[in-house]
């Protein structure tokens, strides 16, 4: 392992007589790529989190608990786990609806069951609590923000790779031109 000396912060921008224009361009490209990556990731993540949390809050406001009745006897022995059974309820427009809901095993027909419906009376799941909504929004925002940040990060890496290849090609051309002037070549 070679000793490299102390790590110098912002070494890409310090003065150096051997520093080429390509080195300066690469340092600014890297800085720009990282800044855009962070900006895109954070802004897309925050927008997604806000949208998810707003949608879940709207569900909490619009979805209502309704008392439904079990239409048939739910078979089984009560072991603590719920099972699916057919239930019926009255929608806000007065029509009779049926659907599947989780009930305790062994429940008799006509047993009251609490279900959740939307404004039209369709059966929906129980809405997320405010704490669950914040957690879901944070997870979705983090995931979408990280995925969105991949594009500028990959673009910066590709641009840096092109700059590197161009610099290597320039070195090859310079070696081909000046190498023979230094004396005998091996080969």
Phi and psi in degrees as a GROMACS rama.xvg file:
@    title "Ramachandran Plot"
@    xaxis  label "Phi"
@    yaxis  label "Psi"
@TYPE xy
-84.9927  144.456  UNK-2
-82.4593  121.014  UNK-3
-101.033  -9.96799  UNK-4
88.1019  -177.08  UNK-5
-68.5027  147.139  UNK-6
-75.1482  128.561  UNK-7
-104.127  123.923  UNK-8
-72.5283  145.118  UNK-9
56.8794  36.4248  UNK-10
-62.5414  -23.8565  UNK-11
-69.708  -22.1288  UNK-12
-106.118  -1.21265  UNK-13
-74.4055  159.403  UNK-14
-73.6748  138.236  UNK-15
-157.972  126.994  UNK-16
-67.0882  -20.401  UNK-17
-91.1613  -0.612753  UNK-18
-73.6198  128.221  UNK-19
-95.3385  167.637  UNK-20
-61.2549  -38.0385  UNK-21
-61.784  -34.5387  UNK-22
-66.0426  -41.3207  UNK-23
-65.5895  -42.8153  UNK-24
-61.726  -43.9926  UNK-25
-61.9846  -40.4803  UNK-26
-64.9781  -39.4278  UNK-27
-71.221  -34.9966  UNK-28
-62.8608  -44.3268  UNK-29
-62.6443  -44.4927  UNK-30
-61.2801  -45.5634  UNK-31
-63.545  -41.7728  UNK-32
-64.0411  -42.9221  UNK-33
-65.9264  -40.9873  UNK-34
-63.7785  -44.1531  UNK-35
-66.6038  -38.8306  UNK-36
-60.2027  -48.0211  UNK-37
-65.5162  -44.7587  UNK-38
-61.4345  -47.1312  UNK-39
-65.1243  -46.4851  UNK-40
-59.9317  -46.796  UNK-41
-68.8292  -45.9726  UNK-42
-67.0233  -42.617  UNK-43
-67.2277  -40.0226  UNK-44
-62.4624  -44.5276  UNK-45
-66.6183  -40.0491  UNK-46
-64.1803  -41.1526  UNK-47
-66.1982  -44.7849  UNK-48
-60.769  -43.0774  UNK-49
-63.4371  -40.2289  UNK-50
-66.1737  -43.574  UNK-51
-64.5899  -45.3167  UNK-52
-65.4533  -37.5312  UNK-53
-64.2891  -43.3808  UNK-54
-62.8405  -41.694  UNK-55
-70.3118  -33.0557  UNK-56
-66.9793  -38.3128  UNK-57
-63.6592  -40.665  UNK-58
-61.3735  -43.7938  UNK-59
-61.0206  -35.6616  UNK-60
-75.8764  -34.6753  UNK-61
-92.4422  -31.5525  UNK-62
-83.4972  138.098  UNK-63
-126.092  145.25  UNK-64
-76.587  141.134  UNK-65
-133.146  143.802  UNK-66
-84.9904  120.082  UNK-67
-111.754  164.918  UNK-68
-118.462  137.728  UNK-69
-68.0318  125.8  UNK-70
-84.2604  -28.2049  UNK-71
-130.735  163.142  UNK-72
-66.6012  132.811  UNK-73
-88.2626  113.533  UNK-74
-69.7047  168.265  UNK-75
107.595  169.23  UNK-76
-106.562  140.693  UNK-77
-69.6563  105.247  UNK-78
-115.591  16.5123  UNK-79
95.5067  -22.8942  UNK-80
-91.8129  144.907  UNK-81
-91.0623  159.555  UNK-82
-131.774  163.817  UNK-83
-83.3418  137.328  UNK-84
-148.145  161.221  UNK-85
-83.0349  131.011  UNK-86
-128.209  159.106  UNK-87
-128.863  146.864  UNK-88
-151.641  168.296  UNK-89
-103.623  126.594  UNK-90
-76.8665  165.183  UNK-91
-58.7692  -27.2058  UNK-92
-83.6112  2.60523  UNK-93
92.6567  -5.99311  UNK-94
-78.9154  152.229  UNK-95
-89.4323  130.692  UNK-96
-121.117  154.709  UNK-97
-132.966  156.92  UNK-98
-173.042  -176.415  UNK-99
-102.43  136.561  UNK-100
-141.392  159.207  UNK-101
-82.4767  128.216  UNK-102
-134.53  167.038  UNK-103
-74.506  139.088  UNK-104
-60.5707  144.343  UNK-105
83.9402  4.49323  UNK-106
-69.4689  142.71  UNK-107
-83.987  157.088  UNK-108
-60.2729  137.984  UNK-109
92.9966  -5.01144  UNK-110
-66.5113  136.428  UNK-111
-75.2753  134.825  UNK-112
-132.539  136.72  UNK-113
-88.9489  124.724  UNK-114
-123.76  170.467  UNK-115
-117.441  136.069  UNK-116
-130.075  157.687  UNK-117
-87.387  -170.222  UNK-118
-63.5733  -28.1765  UNK-119
-88.4031  -5.56435  UNK-120
96.026  4.64037  UNK-121
-73.3248  145.519  UNK-122
-72.1522  129.566  UNK-123
-133.536  170.991  UNK-124
-79.6993  165.909  UNK-125
-65.2877  133.064  UNK-126
-67.2072  156.418  UNK-127
-70.1433  142.726  UNK-128
-70.6933  165.574  UNK-129
-57.0503  -37.5924  UNK-130
-67.4417  -44.6382  UNK-131
-63.5915  -37.9591  UNK-132
-64.4641  -42.5893  UNK-133
-62.6662  -41.4844  UNK-134
-65.2203  -46.519  UNK-135
-61.7455  -41.857  UNK-136
-65.0233  -41.1977  UNK-137
-65.3977  -43.2078  UNK-138
-64.8965  -45.4251  UNK-139
-64.9487  -42.829  UNK-140
-62.7  -41.991  UNK-141
-64.2646  -44.2624  UNK-142
-66.7392  -48.2719  UNK-143
-67.4941  -38.376  UNK-144
-62.8657  -42.6774  UNK-145
-64.9314  -41.2  UNK-146
-65.9352  -38.6964  UNK-147
-69.5647  -30.809  UNK-148
-73.0926  -15.0787  UNK-149
-64.69  -37.0765  UNK-150
-62.3162  -53.8253  UNK-151
-67.6177  -31.2723  UNK-152
-64.1402  -46.9083  UNK-153
-65.3663  -38.7847  UNK-154
-61.9211  -42.3077  UNK-155
-64.9481  -39.0417  UNK-156
-66.2969  -40.0384  UNK-157
-65.5985  -43.2647  UNK-158
-64.0693  -40.495  UNK-159
-64.1761  -40.1547  UNK-160
-61.6586  -40.3402  UNK-161
-65.3771  -41.591  UNK-162
-62.8083  -41.3295  UNK-163
-62.1715  -45.3353  UNK-164
-63.6147  -39.3252  UNK-165
-64.4733  -41.0451  UNK-166
-65.1168  -40.7981  UNK-167
-64.4966  -41.0666  UNK-168
-62.7425  -39.3795  UNK-169
-64.6348  -40.3636  UNK-170
-62.398  -44.35  UNK-171
-58.6616  -43.0607  UNK-172
-64.8789  -40.4908  UNK-173
-67.4972  -40.363  UNK-174
-64.2797  -39.4672  UNK-175
-64.9041  -32.3242  UNK-176
-82.2665  -42.2204  UNK-177
-100.658  -19.8463  UNK-178
-54.7704  -47.6233  UNK-179
-64.9511  -23.1855  UNK-180
-69.9791  -18.1345  UNK-181
-87.0144  -5.25571  UNK-182
130.951  -160.472  UNK-183
-65.8415  137.291  UNK-184
-101.513  147.758  UNK-185
-93.971  153.019  UNK-186
